[in-house]
């Protein structure tokens, strides 16, 4: 499958499921965010997430990671 064919497949699948605003790219963002949150438990680093995402720069990987206000509040409470 070509990259464009994969994108088209996801677009059609999301449309058929009635999921507005979803794309293959949003799945990628979700994967990278979840990986970044779990990587320390696995003994890894953000560099490992970068390599999983096949990004050339760590800055690109960081741009994909969504923040979470509740997690941030928990971090502050534990300090």
Secondary structure by P-SEA (a helix, b strand, c coil): ccaaaaaaaaaaaaaaaccccccaaaaaaaaaaaaaaccccccccaaaaaaaaccccaaaaaaabbbbaaaaaaaaaac
